[in-house]
């Protein structure tokens, strides 16, 4: 998986060059769906959820819904494309160079399979699009029945060296997307449970922690994969497997790691080793990627989004670990940035000081929004909400897709499929 590790180092160096490139040649064609979807959505957008803790942006609900709709229109027109078969769709990595010829990665496919069912009701073609995203996943499974992590945008063939393998973050989001789809439209139960069984068999270790990829070692983990709201939903939805053990071990790693390395700010490094012990620690600096893996980077900037979302959905008791971490991350984000979202840097040391102030990206600030909400920080929540409407650094696929999901959460339209 070494070539995957180049992506984050080059992501923002490539933006200015790649943003000007046309969507692509070959199979990557912009998509405008037609026709009616097969089922009426059970949770049509806007959902207007009352979260269990925290605050919401001060803007009116109608304004928040409208912002989400505008963001979705822009995201869909730019990143949701048809390819490579006539019944397939994928999320393009346009603007970031994460895959050859703006092709898909499993991470992005999972994001799309979350976004589209959440926008059903506003998007009349959402189920058609979801089915196309899912079809591409099925058509590009590895030997473990999980999606090959990177595909070429022209050929849709596996685009890395060696035997095709899968990435845990994509696996989890694809699984959660299937659960959302099943609760939104019905008819995906078998597919969802089969997919979750494959995750449990290949991405979960014997002690319950998540590996970084299905063929990776049993000794490491990646905090950006710690989507505890997803894991709790899997525990309720798929009782054939002990997802509660995965929740418990994930929470234990967060607690053990932060107690030793970031007790004040709750920060987690991009990669963690010794995850199969009670003494997890930061991975070596060049463990998997060409950026420091022993601090917060383009992986772990997603942690406050995931921890905050878990706390919002499940509350300060059930999600006590996430709630604590969200509050600590909120404190750090304000400290390191002087309450300026543009200065929530993508690389932050575990003592909450910037590793570099020369690298900036919108998604680093965007991701803090759900954590600020859960923490009950109204002023910072409002600042981050307003920041979502900007793109000061020209972020491409990665930042704009994270923004789309954060928008849905912050607007109060992120419903819990197992509530």
C-alpha positions, -999 to +999 in steps of 0.1 A: +000+000+000+030+023-002+018+043-032-013+054-013+010+071+011+021+097-015-014+112-018-016+134+012+018+150+007+010+160-028-027+168-023-024+206-019+006+210-040-014+196-069-045+217-064-036+247-086-024+225-114-052+199-114-081+222-107-078+236-141-079+203-158-111+192-175-131+164-158-113+138-179-115+119-212-127+084-216-154+069-193-156+099-169-186+118-180-207+143-160-240+128-149-275+142-148-298+114-138-333+111-152-362+089-142-380+082-109-364+064-080-379+031-070-390+039-034-402+068-014-376+079+011-385+072+048-363+101+059-365+127+032-342+157+034-344+180+054-345+157+084-343+183+112-327+161+138-326+171+175-291+161+186-285+147+221-259+173+232-245+206+223-256+235+201-265+242+165-255+271+143-275+302+150-287+306+114-324+298+108-333+263+099-344+273+064-311+290+058-292+260+070-312+237+047-307+260+018-269+261+024-268+223+023-288+222-009-265+246-026-234+228-014-249+195-026-257+209-061-221+221-064-207+188-051-228+166-072-222+185-104-184+184-098-177+150-083-205+126-089-198+111-123-209+082-145-184+054-151-172+030-161-202+008-169-235+022-179-250+013-145-221+026-124-213+059-108-184+071-087-171+100-067-143+116-087-110+126-070-109+156-092-085+183-080-065+162-057-047+135-077-057+107-053-062+083-082-050+082-119-073+102-142-094+115-114-106+080-107-123+068-075-109+057-042-129+036-018-129+064+008-146+087-017-171+060-028-180+056+008-185+093+013-208+094-017-228+064-004-234+084+027-242+117+011-267+105-015-292+087+007-290+116+032-301+139+004-329+117-008-361+137-010-343+168-022-326+148-049-353+128-067-327+106-084-309+097-052-317+060-052-306+056-089-273+073-080-268+053-049-274+020-068-248+031-093-223+039-066-229+005-050-227-013-084-192+001-090-182-012-055-195-046-063-178-047-097-144-039-081-141-061-050-108-076-038-103-111-027-120-103+007-152-090-008-143-054-001-137-025-026-103-022-042-091+010-027-080+029-059-091+028-095-080+044-127-106+070-139-103+059-176-101+021-173-116+016-138-089-010-132-070-013-099-044+014-099-019+003-073+009-023-074+005-058-060-026-077-051-057-055-049-066-046-013-091-025+006-089+005+030-108+004+062-122+039+060-138+032+027-151-002+039-167+014+069-184+042+050-196+019+023-211-003+050-228+027+067-241+038+034-258+005+029-274+008+063-286+043+055-300+031+022-318+002+038-334+025+063-341+051+037-356+029+009-355-007+021-342-037+002-305-035+011-305-057+042-287-087+027-261-066+009-254-046+041-251-076+064-228-094+039-206-063+036-204-059+074-195-095+078-166-090+054-154-060+073-156-079+106-137-108+091-109-088+075-106-053+090-113-062+127-086-079+148-091-105+175-090-079+202-115-057+184-094-029+171-096-018+134-067-024+111-057+002+085-065-022+056-078-057+051-044-072+044-025-050+069-009-060+102-028-066+134-007-042+154-016-007+140-047+014+135-057+047+120-077+072+141-095+087+111-111+052+108-126+055+143-161+063+131-178+054+164-212+064+152-209+039+124-197+012+147-226+018+171-250+016+142-234-017+131-238-031+166-275-024+165-280-035+129-258-066+126-262-086+158-244-116+142-211-100+150-197-085+182-195-048+171-198-038+207-163-052+212-151-030+183-167+000+199-152-008+233-116-014+220-117+017+198-127+038+228-100+022+249-073+031+223-085+067+222-084+069+260-050+051+264-033+070+236-045+105+246-037+099+283-001+093+274+005+117+245-022+144+244-039+145+278-050+181+275-061+183+238-072+148+229-052+147+197-045+114+179-016+109+154-024+099+118-013+063+125-010+044+158+011+014+165+010-011+194-028-009+190-030-045+201-017-036+236-028-013+264+001+011+254-007+024+219+017+050+207+023+073+177+036+055+146+071+064+133+071+096+113+073+079+080+053+048+089+030+048+059+030+082+043+053+110+031+041+133+058+047+130+095+026+100+107+033+107+144+012+139+145-021+151+133-021+153+095-045+149+066-058+116+081-065+127+117-079+161+108-111+140+103-111+129+140-131+159+154-157+155+127-161+118+136-159+123+174-183+153+173-208+135+152-208+104+175-214+127+205-242+145+188-260+113+178-254+093+210-250+118+238-225+125+265-230+092+284-232+065+256-205+084+236-186+097+266-152+091+250-162+109+219-178+138+238-146+143+259-124+142+228-147+166+209-144+191+237-107+188+239-103+191+201-124+222+201-101+238+227-071+229+207-085+242+174-093+276+189-058+278+206-038+268+175-057+291+152-066+321+173-102+313+165-095+317+128-107+286+109-082+293+081-054+287+107-066+253+118-035+238+102-035+203+086-004+193+105-006+198+143+017+183+169+001+164+198+008+193+222-015+215+200+012+235+183+014+239+145+040+216+129+038+239+098+020+271+091+029+270+054+004+242+045-033+252+048-065+235+038-101+243+043-110+208+054-089+211+086-112+239+099-144+224+084-139+191+103-140+208+137-176+220+132-193+189+147-169+188+176-176+225+184-213+218+183-210+188+206-188+209+230-216+235+232-193+263+220-219+286+202-195+313+190-170+289+175-198+268+160-212+299+143-177+309+130-171+274+116-206+272+100-200+305+082-165+292+071-181+263+053-194+287+026-158+296+016-130+277-001-100+300+005-074+274-005-091+259-036-097+225-020-107+197-044-124+164-039-112+156-004-120+189+012-152+196-007-166+161+001-158+164+038-174+198+037-206+183+022-209+157+050-200+183+077-227+206+062-253+179+066-243+173+102-241+210+112-275+218+096-291+192+118-300+169+089-278+139+098-303+113+110-294+082+129-304+050+109-308+029+141-324+054+164 
